[in-house]
Amino acid sequence: MTALLDWIGGRDAVIAAVDVFYKKILADSELSPFFEKSRMDHQRKPKVSFLSSVMAETPKFTTVYMRNVHRPMVNKMNLN
């Protein structure tokens, strides 16, 4: 069985998708305020790593891990 990551073109395809994703987020008037204080250059690497992992044959990120990593943002910005 081929991993989705390989099927879509590998890590380079994920990098391209992340770049498009962030351009769209920053251009969106409702979403961009959530990222005003973010250093997008620091966000890119973890996002590529996360997406590559979930599309690999053996993902390394768990629901618990993601919940814990995002908890401060959820609490600070009252997200649900």
Backbone as a ProteinNet text record, in pm:
[ID]
protein_1_A
[PRIMARY]
MTALLDWIGGRDAVIAAVDVFYKKILADSELSPFFEKSRMDHQRKPKVSFLSSVMAETPKFTTVYMRNVHRPMVNKMNLN
[TERTIARY]
84.1	0	89.3	60.3	136.9	77.8	163.3	118.6	65.6	-32.8	-89.9	18	114.8	224	296.9	326.1	392.9	300.5	175.2	77.2	59.2	63.6	41.9	168.5	282.9	405.7	511.4	490.3	591.7	593.5	700.1	715	710.8	763	759.6	616.3	527.1	386.1	323.5	362.2	310.9	360.8	485.8	541.8	465	439.5	365	223.9	159	22.9	20.9	120	128.6	149.3	231.7	254.8	125.4	49.3	-79.5	-176.3	-180.1	-267.9	-243.5	-116.2	-85.7	-116	-93.4	-127.8	-277.7	-356.8	-502.5	-547.7	-488.3	-523.6	-493.2	-375.4	-334	-414.7	-473.7	-556.1	-702.4	-738.7	-877.4	-897.8	-992.7	-1013.2	-1061.9	-1129.4	-1175.8	-1067.2	-980.1	-877.3	-745.5	-711.1	-579.5	-554.6	-657.2	-628.5	-571.3	-603.5	-552.3	-401.8	-350	-209.5	-127.5	-185.9	-116.7	17.1	20.7	142.2	226.4	183.7	257.4	372.1	478.2	590.2	568.8	516.5	478.1	597	716.2	833.2	858.3	817.7	830.8	714.4	601.4	483.7	498.3	569.1	576.8	634.5	747.9	813.9	726.7	668.1	583.1	459.3	403.5	285.1	321.8	435.1	480.2	507.1	570.2	598.6	470.1	373.9	246.7	173.5	157	83	154.6	286.2	361	340.9	337.8	320.1	182.6	77.6	-57	-83.9	-5.9	-23.6	75.2	161.9	257.6	190.3	258	201.1	189.2	279.5	275.2	283.2	167.7	167.2	228.8	299.8	362.5	286.1	191.8	115.9	-14.4	-45	-167.8	-266.6	-390.3	-492.3	-454.2	-405.9	-366	-252.6	-154.1	-42.7	-93.1	-178.2	-229.5	-312.7	-391.9	-474	-384.4	-280.4	-189.1	-110.1	-66.4	9.9	-75.4	-202.3	-289.1	-367.6	-361.4	-438.4	-415.4	-289.9	-270.4	-341.9	-337.7	-404	-555.5	-606	-750.8	-798.7	-724.2	-762.7	-748.7	-639	-611.7	-709.7	-743.4	-826.8	-971.9	-1003.9	-1139.3	-1191.5	-1107.1	-1146.3	-1209.3	-1292	-1348.8	-1352.2
-117.8	0	125.1	217.1	340.2	445.5	511.8	617.8	734.6	803.3	920.1	1022.7	1037.1	1131.4	1104.4	979.6	943.4	966.2	933.5	943.7	1088.2	1185.4	1325.1	1394.4	1329.3	1388.9	1415.2	1363.6	1374.1	1506.7	1525.8	1643.2	1775.2	1776.8	1899.5	1944.3	1849.5	1882.9	1940	1885.9	1936.6	2079.1	2104.8	2239.5	2339	2303.1	2391.1	2416.5	2312.5	2327.1	2415.6	2399.8	2482.5	2629.2	2654.9	2792.9	2856.5	2783.6	2833.7	2853.6	2757.9	2763.8	2891.8	2921.7	3040.9	3169.7	3173.4	3291.7	3318.6	3212.9	3229.1	3271.4	3213.7	3251.7	3398.9	3442.5	3580.5	3680.7	3636.6	3724	3727.3	3636.8	3627.6	3720	3810.1	3909.5	3848.5	3735.2	3671.2	3587.7	3526.5	3437.9	3508	3607.2	3670.4	3727.2	3778.4	3827.5	3720.8	3595.1	3488.7	3467	3519.3	3496.6	3624.8	3736.8	3865.1	3860.4	3791.2	3787.9	3663.6	3581.9	3459	3489.3	3416.7	3423.9	3311	3346.4	3245.9	3163.4	3221.8	3144.5	3031	3049.6	2942.6	2845.6	2887.7	2801.7	2701.9	2739.8	2658.7	2519.1	2512.2	2383.3	2285.5	2327.1	2232.3	2189.8	2282	2247.4	2144.2	2163.2	2066.2	1931.8	1934.2	1810.9	1738.2	1814.6	1754.5	1692.6	1769.1	1717.4	1599.4	1606	1492.9	1368.8	1389.2	1276.6	1211.9	1293.1	1233.8	1164.9	1199.3	1133.1	1018.7	997	886.9	757.2	647.2	518	505.9	568.5	562.1	703.1	769.7	905.8	909.8	1020.4	1032.4	1126.2	1203.9	1297.2	1232.7	1242.8	1185.8	1297.6	1260.7	1357.6	1425.7	1350.2	1406.6	1506.6	1471.6	1562.2	1693.4	1684.6	1804.9	1890.3	1826.2	1898.7	1974.7	1911.4	1975.1	2089.8	2072.2	2175.9	2300.4	2280.6	2393.1	2448.8	2384.4	2428.5	2575.7	2623.8	2765.7	2860.2	2830.6	2915.5	2908.3	2789.2	2770.9	2850.8	2841.2	2912.9	3064.2	3107.7	3251.8	3319.8	3252.6	3315.1	3267.1	3190.6	3141.2	3064.2	2978.1	2895.5	2766.9	2708.1	2576.5	2487.2
0	0	0	-86.7	-97	-3.9	69.3	158.6	75.6	130.2	64.2	32.6	121.8	101.8	-29.6	-56.4	-181.4	-300.8	-283.7	-391.6	-438.6	-345.1	-383.9	-435.2	-423.1	-474.1	-369.8	-249.1	-145.2	-72.3	0.7	87	8.6	-113.6	-194.3	-221.6	-244.6	-267.6	-140.7	-26.1	101.7	125.2	97.1	113.7	26.4	-97.5	-187.9	-135.1	-84.2	-30.8	93.6	180	301	263.6	165.7	122	70.4	-8.4	-59	56.6	148.1	265.1	345.3	374.8	454.2	378.3	248.9	170.1	178.7	170.7	177.5	317.4	420.1	557.1	582.2	542.1	567.1	485.3	375.6	292.8	340.2	429.9	478.1	598.3	587.6	693.7	825.6	820.5	944.2	1010.5	931.5	986.6	1018	941.5	957.9	1098.1	1170.1	1305.5	1400.2	1378.6	1463.8	1442.8	1333.5	1298.9	1299.6	1345.6	1344.9	1418.5	1531.5	1612.7	1587.8	1493.2	1462.1	1367.7	1387.8	1292.9	1193.3	1078.9	980.9	932.8	933.7	895.3	994.8	1120.1	1220.8	1214.6	1163.4	1152	1037.9	935.5	813.7	839.3	906.5	928.2	1007.8	1122.3	1194.6	1115.5	1035.6	955.5	849.4	782.7	681.8	748.2	864	936.3	975.8	1027.2	1068.6	949.3	842.8	727.6	662.8	656.1	600.8	686.7	817.5	908.5	894.2	889.4	883.9	751	649.1	519.3	499.2	596.4	588.3	633.9	615.8	655.8	806.8	880.5	1026.9	1085.1	1101.2	1157	1296.4	1327.6	1458.7	1551.1	1497.7	1580.6	1625.2	1754.2	1807.3	1839.4	1860.7	1899.1	2029.6	2125.1	2254.6	2235.8	2156	2129.5	2069.5	1969.2	1901.8	1998	2079.7	2177.4	2275.1	2324	2419.5	2356.7	2234.1	2166	2141.7	2109.3	2075.7	2194.3	2308.5	2425	2462.1	2465.5	2501.1	2404.3	2276.2	2178.5	2194.5	2217.1	2235.5	2356.2	2466.8	2588	2573.2	2514.7	2502.4	2406.6	2297.9	2195.5	2200.7	2303.8	2322.6	2200.5	2148.8	2034.2	2084.2	2001.2	2036.3	1915.2
[MASK]
++++++++++++++++++++++++++++++++++++++++++++++++++++++++++++++++++++++++++++++++

